[in-house]
C-alpha cells in the first residue's frame, strides 16, 4: 500500500513539472508582405525533437498556426497559415530543435496576422507556454498633393495617400518649418484592412511658399509630399484677389532688382 502511494506521489510530482518556455518581452514589429521570426525557446536548453510544439492564436488551441508532433509537422492547421508557417532558427547560433529552439517563421504577412501568438511545448510529463505579440505595419504610398485656387486668393491643398496600417498621422509644414493647421483629416479602411488618408489645408503666400504634407506611423517611418504654391497663386484667376496679383508683382520686382 505504501509503495502504491509513493508511486502515485512520484507520478503527481512528474506531472507537475513544467518546461520553462521563453519569448521576447517586447512585441515583434513587421511589415505587411514581409517574413518574420517569432522567437521561442526552452530554458535551460533541452532537446525538443521528441516534444509537441504548438503555435496558436488566442482561443484557437485546436486550430493551430503550426503543430509539430511525433517528429514532424502535422497537417492540422489554420487554413490561412498553410504554406506560410514553419519552424525556424531564432539565430544562426541557436542550434534548432536539438537545443530547444522552437521559433516560428511566418511569411507573406497580412494585417490579420497582428495580435497574440502562443508558443506551447509539451512532453510526456511536462509542458510550458508563453504568449507574445506581433504588430503589423504597412508603409503607404507617397502623398499626392493637389491644389485648388480659392476666391480669397488662398490655395486649398489636398493630400492623399493609401496603403497604411495602422492609422497614420498627418502633419503640414511650411518651407520655414512652421506647422500649418489642417482644415481636416479623414481615414478610410478598405476591405483588406489597409487605411487611406485624406487631409487638406488652405494657405496663402504669407503662410508659406512651399508646403509639405507628411504621413507617418512613427519617427523614421513616413512619406512626404511637397508643393510650391507660389506659381499657383501667381497664375491663378485674375478675379482671385488684387492682393494676390500685387504680391506676384512685388516678387517679380524684387527678382529684377537683385
RORO-244028 format. One record per residue (C-alpha): x, z, y; residue in one letter; residue number from 1. Coordinates in nm, 3 decimals. Layout:
BEGIN
<X = X; Z = Z; Y = Y; baza = A; lumdren = NUM>
...
This chain:
BEGIN
<X = 0.000; Z = 0.000; Y = 0.000; baza = X; lumdren = 1>
<X = 0.279; Z = 0.094; Y = 0.239; baza = X; lumdren = 2>
<X = 0.457; Z = -0.229; Y = 0.150; baza = X; lumdren = 3>
<X = 0.148; Z = -0.431; Y = 0.240; baza = X; lumdren = 4>
<X = 0.118; Z = -0.256; Y = 0.575; baza = X; lumdren = 5>
<X = 0.484; Z = -0.323; Y = 0.654; baza = X; lumdren = 6>
<X = 0.441; Z = -0.690; Y = 0.566; baza = X; lumdren = 7>
<X = 0.134; Z = -0.716; Y = 0.787; baza = X; lumdren = 8>
<X = 0.314; Z = -0.548; Y = 1.076; baza = X; lumdren = 9>
<X = 0.605; Z = -0.789; Y = 1.040; baza = X; lumdren = 10>
<X = 0.364; Z = -1.081; Y = 1.046; baza = X; lumdren = 11>
<X = 0.198; Z = -0.946; Y = 1.360; baza = X; lumdren = 12>
<X = 0.536; Z = -0.900; Y = 1.526; baza = X; lumdren = 13>
<X = 0.642; Z = -1.253; Y = 1.434; baza = X; lumdren = 14>
<X = 0.311; Z = -1.393; Y = 1.556; baza = X; lumdren = 15>
<X = 0.354; Z = -1.222; Y = 1.891; baza = X; lumdren = 16>
<X = 0.699; Z = -1.366; Y = 1.955; baza = X; lumdren = 17>
<X = 0.685; Z = -1.616; Y = 2.242; baza = X; lumdren = 18>
<X = 0.908; Z = -1.904; Y = 2.336; baza = X; lumdren = 19>
<X = 1.039; Z = -1.898; Y = 2.692; baza = X; lumdren = 20>
<X = 0.945; Z = -2.230; Y = 2.847; baza = X; lumdren = 21>
<X = 1.093; Z = -2.311; Y = 3.188; baza = X; lumdren = 22>
<X = 0.980; Z = -2.559; Y = 3.455; baza = X; lumdren = 23>
<X = 1.092; Z = -2.605; Y = 3.818; baza = X; lumdren = 24>
<X = 0.926; Z = -2.361; Y = 4.062; baza = X; lumdren = 25>
<X = 0.857; Z = -2.628; Y = 4.324; baza = X; lumdren = 26>
<X = 0.626; Z = -2.929; Y = 4.298; baza = X; lumdren = 27>
<X = 0.775; Z = -3.263; Y = 4.197; baza = X; lumdren = 28>
<X = 0.709; Z = -3.536; Y = 4.456; baza = X; lumdren = 29>
<X = 0.699; Z = -3.903; Y = 4.356; baza = X; lumdren = 30>
<X = 0.569; Z = -4.232; Y = 4.496; baza = X; lumdren = 31>
<X = 0.287; Z = -4.447; Y = 4.363; baza = X; lumdren = 32>
<X = 0.424; Z = -4.710; Y = 4.124; baza = X; lumdren = 33>
<X = 0.747; Z = -4.521; Y = 4.053; baza = X; lumdren = 34>
<X = 0.876; Z = -4.335; Y = 3.746; baza = X; lumdren = 35>
<X = 0.920; Z = -3.959; Y = 3.741; baza = X; lumdren = 36>
<X = 1.065; Z = -3.696; Y = 3.506; baza = X; lumdren = 37>
<X = 0.874; Z = -3.367; Y = 3.477; baza = X; lumdren = 38>
<X = 1.146; Z = -3.122; Y = 3.361; baza = X; lumdren = 39>
<X = 1.060; Z = -2.863; Y = 3.095; baza = X; lumdren = 40>
<X = 1.295; Z = -2.682; Y = 2.856; baza = X; lumdren = 41>
<X = 1.327; Z = -2.386; Y = 2.622; baza = X; lumdren = 42>
<X = 1.548; Z = -2.095; Y = 2.728; baza = X; lumdren = 43>
<X = 1.772; Z = -1.996; Y = 2.566; baza = X; lumdren = 44>
<X = 1.822; Z = -2.343; Y = 2.416; baza = X; lumdren = 45>
<X = 1.655; Z = -2.393; Y = 2.080; baza = X; lumdren = 46>
<X = 1.617; Z = -2.699; Y = 1.860; baza = X; lumdren = 47>
<X = 1.272; Z = -2.840; Y = 1.936; baza = X; lumdren = 48>
<X = 1.278; Z = -3.129; Y = 1.687; baza = X; lumdren = 49>
<X = 1.052; Z = -2.941; Y = 1.443; baza = X; lumdren = 50>
<X = 0.824; Z = -2.791; Y = 1.709; baza = X; lumdren = 51>
<X = 0.497; Z = -2.911; Y = 1.857; baza = X; lumdren = 52>
<X = 0.534; Z = -3.036; Y = 2.214; baza = X; lumdren = 53>
<X = 0.213; Z = -3.093; Y = 2.405; baza = X; lumdren = 54>
<X = 0.184; Z = -3.212; Y = 2.764; baza = X; lumdren = 55>
<X = -0.169; Z = -3.197; Y = 2.901; baza = X; lumdren = 56>
<X = -0.369; Z = -3.187; Y = 3.224; baza = X; lumdren = 57>
<X = -0.583; Z = -2.897; Y = 3.337; baza = X; lumdren = 58>
<X = -0.855; Z = -2.814; Y = 3.078; baza = X; lumdren = 59>
<X = -0.750; Z = -3.114; Y = 2.864; baza = X; lumdren = 60>
<X = -0.562; Z = -2.940; Y = 2.582; baza = X; lumdren = 61>
<X = -0.723; Z = -3.156; Y = 2.312; baza = X; lumdren = 62>
<X = -0.679; Z = -3.476; Y = 2.510; baza = X; lumdren = 63>
<X = -0.306; Z = -3.461; Y = 2.588; baza = X; lumdren = 64>
<X = -0.088; Z = -3.677; Y = 2.808; baza = X; lumdren = 65>
<X = 0.161; Z = -3.672; Y = 2.519; baza = X; lumdren = 66>
<X = 0.171; Z = -3.496; Y = 2.181; baza = X; lumdren = 67>
<X = 0.487; Z = -3.466; Y = 1.972; baza = X; lumdren = 68>
<X = 0.441; Z = -3.309; Y = 1.629; baza = X; lumdren = 69>
<X = 0.592; Z = -3.338; Y = 1.282; baza = X; lumdren = 70>
<X = 0.898; Z = -3.508; Y = 1.426; baza = X; lumdren = 71>
<X = 0.722; Z = -3.793; Y = 1.609; baza = X; lumdren = 72>
<X = 0.489; Z = -3.888; Y = 1.891; baza = X; lumdren = 73>
<X = 0.128; Z = -3.868; Y = 1.777; baza = X; lumdren = 74>
<X = -0.140; Z = -4.122; Y = 1.861; baza = X; lumdren = 75>
<X = -0.376; Z = -3.857; Y = 2.001; baza = X; lumdren = 76>
<X = -0.356; Z = -3.921; Y = 2.374; baza = X; lumdren = 77>
<X = -0.547; Z = -3.952; Y = 2.700; baza = X; lumdren = 78>
<X = -0.603; Z = -4.327; Y = 2.727; baza = X; lumdren = 79>
<X = -0.486; Z = -4.359; Y = 3.087; baza = X; lumdren = 80>
<X = -0.138; Z = -4.238; Y = 2.982; baza = X; lumdren = 81>
<X = -0.095; Z = -4.474; Y = 2.690; baza = X; lumdren = 82>
<X = 0.228; Z = -4.675; Y = 2.725; baza = X; lumdren = 83>
<X = 0.314; Z = -4.473; Y = 3.037; baza = X; lumdren = 84>
<X = 0.436; Z = -4.143; Y = 2.892; baza = X; lumdren = 85>
<X = 0.733; Z = -4.046; Y = 2.676; baza = X; lumdren = 86>
<X = 0.978; Z = -3.762; Y = 2.617; baza = X; lumdren = 87>
<X = 1.294; Z = -3.788; Y = 2.824; baza = X; lumdren = 88>
<X = 1.614; Z = -3.610; Y = 2.927; baza = X; lumdren = 89>
<X = 1.586; Z = -3.396; Y = 3.237; baza = X; lumdren = 90>
<X = 1.958; Z = -3.468; Y = 3.293; baza = X; lumdren = 91>
<X = 2.242; Z = -3.650; Y = 3.121; baza = X; lumdren = 92>
<X = 2.379; Z = -3.316; Y = 3.003; baza = X; lumdren = 93>
<X = 2.056; Z = -3.164; Y = 2.869; baza = X; lumdren = 94>
<X = 2.110; Z = -3.264; Y = 2.506; baza = X; lumdren = 95>
<X = 1.750; Z = -3.367; Y = 2.442; baza = X; lumdren = 96>
<X = 1.516; Z = -3.213; Y = 2.185; baza = X; lumdren = 97>
<X = 1.802; Z = -3.071; Y = 1.980; baza = X; lumdren = 98>
<X = 1.883; Z = -2.837; Y = 2.269; baza = X; lumdren = 99>
<X = 1.528; Z = -2.760; Y = 2.378; baza = X; lumdren = 100>
<X = 1.475; Z = -3.029; Y = 2.643; baza = X; lumdren = 101>
<X = 1.107; Z = -3.129; Y = 2.619; baza = X; lumdren = 102>
<X = 1.075; Z = -3.308; Y = 2.955; baza = X; lumdren = 103>
<X = 0.807; Z = -3.569; Y = 3.018; baza = X; lumdren = 104>
<X = 0.864; Z = -3.916; Y = 3.161; baza = X; lumdren = 105>
<X = 0.575; Z = -4.085; Y = 3.344; baza = X; lumdren = 106>
<X = 0.585; Z = -4.449; Y = 3.451; baza = X; lumdren = 107>
<X = 0.378; Z = -4.661; Y = 3.691; baza = X; lumdren = 108>
<X = 0.248; Z = -4.359; Y = 3.876; baza = X; lumdren = 109>
<X = -0.104; Z = -4.360; Y = 4.019; baza = X; lumdren = 110>
<X = -0.273; Z = -4.146; Y = 4.278; baza = X; lumdren = 111>
<X = -0.480; Z = -3.995; Y = 3.997; baza = X; lumdren = 112>
<X = -0.163; Z = -3.856; Y = 3.835; baza = X; lumdren = 113>
<X = -0.130; Z = -3.593; Y = 4.104; baza = X; lumdren = 114>
<X = -0.203; Z = -3.231; Y = 4.012; baza = X; lumdren = 115>
<X = -0.122; Z = -2.978; Y = 3.741; baza = X; lumdren = 116>
<X = 0.061; Z = -3.059; Y = 3.419; baza = X; lumdren = 117>
<X = 0.100; Z = -2.809; Y = 3.135; baza = X; lumdren = 118>
<X = 0.410; Z = -2.803; Y = 2.914; baza = X; lumdren = 119>
<X = 0.319; Z = -2.634; Y = 2.584; baza = X; lumdren = 120>
<X = 0.565; Z = -2.576; Y = 2.299; baza = X; lumdren = 121>
<X = 0.475; Z = -2.406; Y = 1.971; baza = X; lumdren = 122>
<X = 0.638; Z = -2.327; Y = 1.639; baza = X; lumdren = 123>
<X = 0.523; Z = -2.160; Y = 1.320; baza = X; lumdren = 124>
<X = 0.520; Z = -1.810; Y = 1.468; baza = X; lumdren = 125>
<X = 0.572; Z = -1.855; Y = 1.841; baza = X; lumdren = 126>
<X = 0.467; Z = -2.057; Y = 2.141; baza = X; lumdren = 127>
<X = 0.527; Z = -2.088; Y = 2.513; baza = X; lumdren = 128>
<X = 0.356; Z = -2.264; Y = 2.800; baza = X; lumdren = 129>
<X = 0.418; Z = -2.327; Y = 3.169; baza = X; lumdren = 130>
<X = 0.250; Z = -2.540; Y = 3.434; baza = X; lumdren = 131>
<X = 0.390; Z = -2.747; Y = 3.715; baza = X; lumdren = 132>
<X = 0.257; Z = -2.959; Y = 3.999; baza = X; lumdren = 133>
<X = 0.313; Z = -3.330; Y = 4.054; baza = X; lumdren = 134>
<X = 0.247; Z = -3.454; Y = 4.407; baza = X; lumdren = 135>
<X = 0.188; Z = -3.827; Y = 4.450; baza = X; lumdren = 136>
<X = 0.259; Z = -4.004; Y = 4.778; baza = X; lumdren = 137>
<X = 0.233; Z = -4.363; Y = 4.896; baza = X; lumdren = 138>
<X = 0.409; Z = -4.508; Y = 5.199; baza = X; lumdren = 139>
<X = 0.174; Z = -4.758; Y = 5.358; baza = X; lumdren = 140>
<X = 0.222; Z = -5.085; Y = 5.543; baza = X; lumdren = 141>
<X = 0.390; Z = -5.126; Y = 5.881; baza = X; lumdren = 142>
<X = 0.135; Z = -5.064; Y = 6.159; baza = X; lumdren = 143>
<X = -0.017; Z = -5.371; Y = 6.320; baza = X; lumdren = 144>
<X = -0.081; Z = -5.327; Y = 6.694; baza = X; lumdren = 145>
<X = -0.350; Z = -5.535; Y = 6.864; baza = X; lumdren = 146>
<X = -0.406; Z = -5.531; Y = 7.243; baza = X; lumdren = 147>
<X = -0.728; Z = -5.585; Y = 7.436; baza = X; lumdren = 148>
<X = -0.738; Z = -5.603; Y = 7.817; baza = X; lumdren = 149>
<X = -0.989; Z = -5.373; Y = 7.986; baza = X; lumdren = 150>
<X = -1.172; Z = -5.437; Y = 8.314; baza = X; lumdren = 151>
<X = -0.995; Z = -5.146; Y = 8.483; baza = X; lumdren = 152>
<X = -0.653; Z = -5.305; Y = 8.433; baza = X; lumdren = 153>
<X = -0.556; Z = -5.094; Y = 8.134; baza = X; lumdren = 154>
<X = -0.492; Z = -5.219; Y = 7.782; baza = X; lumdren = 155>
<X = -0.670; Z = -5.079; Y = 7.477; baza = X; lumdren = 156>
<X = -0.423; Z = -5.087; Y = 7.187; baza = X; lumdren = 157>
<X = -0.543; Z = -5.069; Y = 6.829; baza = X; lumdren = 158>
<X = -0.309; Z = -4.956; Y = 6.549; baza = X; lumdren = 159>
<X = -0.396; Z = -5.027; Y = 6.185; baza = X; lumdren = 160>
<X = -0.212; Z = -4.952; Y = 5.862; baza = X; lumdren = 161>
<X = -0.315; Z = -4.929; Y = 5.495; baza = X; lumdren = 162>
<X = -0.189; Z = -4.813; Y = 5.155; baza = X; lumdren = 163>
<X = -0.121; Z = -4.446; Y = 5.234; baza = X; lumdren = 164>
<X = -0.156; Z = -4.130; Y = 5.028; baza = X; lumdren = 165>
<X = -0.229; Z = -3.855; Y = 5.107; baza = X; lumdren = 166>
<X = -0.389; Z = -3.883; Y = 5.450; baza = X; lumdren = 167>
<X = -0.120; Z = -3.971; Y = 5.708; baza = X; lumdren = 168>
<X = -0.087; Z = -3.855; Y = 6.067; baza = X; lumdren = 169>
<X = -0.067; Z = -4.090; Y = 6.366; baza = X; lumdren = 170>
<X = 0.125; Z = -4.042; Y = 6.691; baza = X; lumdren = 171>
<X = 0.154; Z = -4.255; Y = 7.004; baza = X; lumdren = 172>
<X = 0.458; Z = -4.252; Y = 7.233; baza = X; lumdren = 173>
<X = 0.584; Z = -4.442; Y = 7.535; baza = X; lumdren = 174>
<X = 0.921; Z = -4.611; Y = 7.576; baza = X; lumdren = 175>
<X = 1.036; Z = -4.293; Y = 7.751; baza = X; lumdren = 176>
<X = 0.939; Z = -4.079; Y = 7.454; baza = X; lumdren = 177>
<X = 0.631; Z = -3.936; Y = 7.622; baza = X; lumdren = 178>
<X = 0.340; Z = -3.853; Y = 7.393; baza = X; lumdren = 179>
<X = 0.030; Z = -4.064; Y = 7.459; baza = X; lumdren = 180>
<X = -0.314; Z = -3.927; Y = 7.381; baza = X; lumdren = 181>
<X = -0.509; Z = -4.134; Y = 7.127; baza = X; lumdren = 182>
<X = -0.865; Z = -4.236; Y = 7.202; baza = X; lumdren = 183>
<X = -0.949; Z = -4.169; Y = 6.840; baza = X; lumdren = 184>
<X = -0.824; Z = -4.192; Y = 6.482; baza = X; lumdren = 185>
<X = -1.018; Z = -4.268; Y = 6.165; baza = X; lumdren = 186>
<X = -0.923; Z = -4.268; Y = 5.795; baza = X; lumdren = 187>
<X = -1.088; Z = -4.470; Y = 5.520; baza = X; lumdren = 188>
<X = -1.041; Z = -4.404; Y = 5.148; baza = X; lumdren = 189>
<X = -1.060; Z = -4.702; Y = 4.912; baza = X; lumdren = 190>
<X = -1.178; Z = -4.720; Y = 4.552; baza = X; lumdren = 191>
<X = -0.814; Z = -4.678; Y = 4.442; baza = X; lumdren = 192>
<X = -0.791; Z = -4.355; Y = 4.649; baza = X; lumdren = 193>
<X = -0.546; Z = -4.519; Y = 4.889; baza = X; lumdren = 194>
<X = -0.606; Z = -4.449; Y = 5.257; baza = X; lumdren = 195>
<X = -0.627; Z = -4.687; Y = 5.554; baza = X; lumdren = 196>
<X = -0.586; Z = -4.556; Y = 5.907; baza = X; lumdren = 197>
<X = -0.709; Z = -4.690; Y = 6.242; baza = X; lumdren = 198>
<X = -0.610; Z = -4.537; Y = 6.575; baza = X; lumdren = 199>
<X = -0.642; Z = -4.656; Y = 6.932; baza = X; lumdren = 200>
<X = -0.536; Z = -4.562; Y = 7.284; baza = X; lumdren = 201>
<X = -0.582; Z = -4.702; Y = 7.636; baza = X; lumdren = 202>
<X = -0.272; Z = -4.730; Y = 7.856; baza = X; lumdren = 203>
<X = -0.159; Z = -4.877; Y = 8.187; baza = X; lumdren = 204>
<X = 0.183; Z = -4.974; Y = 8.318; baza = X; lumdren = 205>
<X = 0.204; Z = -4.635; Y = 8.486; baza = X; lumdren = 206>
<X = 0.180; Z = -4.477; Y = 8.140; baza = X; lumdren = 207>
<X = 0.429; Z = -4.699; Y = 7.959; baza = X; lumdren = 208>
<X = 0.571; Z = -5.048; Y = 7.931; baza = X; lumdren = 209>
<X = 0.647; Z = -5.023; Y = 7.560; baza = X; lumdren = 210>
<X = 0.400; Z = -4.842; Y = 7.334; baza = X; lumdren = 211>
<X = 0.485; Z = -4.713; Y = 6.987; baza = X; lumdren = 212>
<X = 0.243; Z = -4.618; Y = 6.707; baza = X; lumdren = 213>
<X = 0.393; Z = -4.411; Y = 6.424; baza = X; lumdren = 214>
<X = 0.212; Z = -4.341; Y = 6.096; baza = X; lumdren = 215>
<X = 0.374; Z = -4.073; Y = 5.880; baza = X; lumdren = 216>
<X = 0.334; Z = -3.845; Y = 5.580; baza = X; lumdren = 217>
<X = 0.619; Z = -3.608; Y = 5.664; baza = X; lumdren = 218>
<X = 0.953; Z = -3.625; Y = 5.853; baza = X; lumdren = 219>
<X = 1.152; Z = -3.921; Y = 5.730; baza = X; lumdren = 220>
<X = 0.852; Z = -4.093; Y = 5.569; baza = X; lumdren = 221>
<X = 0.698; Z = -4.306; Y = 5.841; baza = X; lumdren = 222>
<X = 0.623; Z = -4.659; Y = 5.951; baza = X; lumdren = 223>
<X = 0.631; Z = -4.761; Y = 6.316; baza = X; lumdren = 224>
<X = 0.494; Z = -5.049; Y = 6.522; baza = X; lumdren = 225>
<X = 0.570; Z = -5.131; Y = 6.887; baza = X; lumdren = 226>
<X = 0.402; Z = -5.338; Y = 7.156; baza = X; lumdren = 227>
<X = 0.526; Z = -5.447; Y = 7.501; baza = X; lumdren = 228>
<X = 0.223; Z = -5.419; Y = 7.728; baza = X; lumdren = 229>
<X = 0.395; Z = -5.541; Y = 8.047; baza = X; lumdren = 230>
<X = 0.336; Z = -5.907; Y = 7.972; baza = X; lumdren = 231>
<X = -0.020; Z = -5.839; Y = 7.857; baza = X; lumdren = 232>
<X = -0.118; Z = -5.665; Y = 8.181; baza = X; lumdren = 233>
<X = 0.059; Z = -5.922; Y = 8.397; baza = X; lumdren = 234>
<X = -0.100; Z = -6.216; Y = 8.215; baza = X; lumdren = 235>
<X = -0.446; Z = -6.058; Y = 8.190; baza = X; lumdren = 236>
<X = -0.762; Z = -6.194; Y = 8.361; baza = X; lumdren = 237>
<X = -0.744; Z = -6.223; Y = 8.741; baza = X; lumdren = 238>
<X = -1.051; Z = -6.006; Y = 8.768; baza = X; lumdren = 239>
<X = -0.895; Z = -5.716; Y = 8.576; baza = X; lumdren = 240>
<X = -0.791; Z = -5.537; Y = 8.895; baza = X; lumdren = 241>
<X = -0.600; Z = -5.629; Y = 9.206; baza = X; lumdren = 242>
<X = -0.379; Z = -5.326; Y = 9.147; baza = X; lumdren = 243>
<X = -0.256; Z = -5.472; Y = 8.819; baza = X; lumdren = 244>
<X = -0.168; Z = -5.800; Y = 8.989; baza = X; lumdren = 245>
<X = 0.012; Z = -5.608; Y = 9.260; baza = X; lumdren = 246>
<X = 0.222; Z = -5.423; Y = 9.003; baza = X; lumdren = 247>
<X = 0.321; Z = -5.753; Y = 8.840; baza = X; lumdren = 248>
<X = 0.416; Z = -5.899; Y = 9.179; baza = X; lumdren = 249>
<X = 0.627; Z = -5.596; Y = 9.264; baza = X; lumdren = 250>
<X = 0.803; Z = -5.615; Y = 8.928; baza = X; lumdren = 251>
<X = 0.882; Z = -5.980; Y = 8.999; baza = X; lumdren = 252>
<X = 1.018; Z = -5.897; Y = 9.344; baza = X; lumdren = 253>
<X = 1.244; Z = -5.626; Y = 9.208; baza = X; lumdren = 254>
<X = 1.378; Z = -5.872; Y = 8.949; baza = X; lumdren = 255>
<X = 1.463; Z = -6.127; Y = 9.223; baza = X; lumdren = 256>
<X = 1.637; Z = -5.866; Y = 9.437; baza = X; lumdren = 257>
<X = 1.861; Z = -5.746; Y = 9.153; baza = X; lumdren = 258>
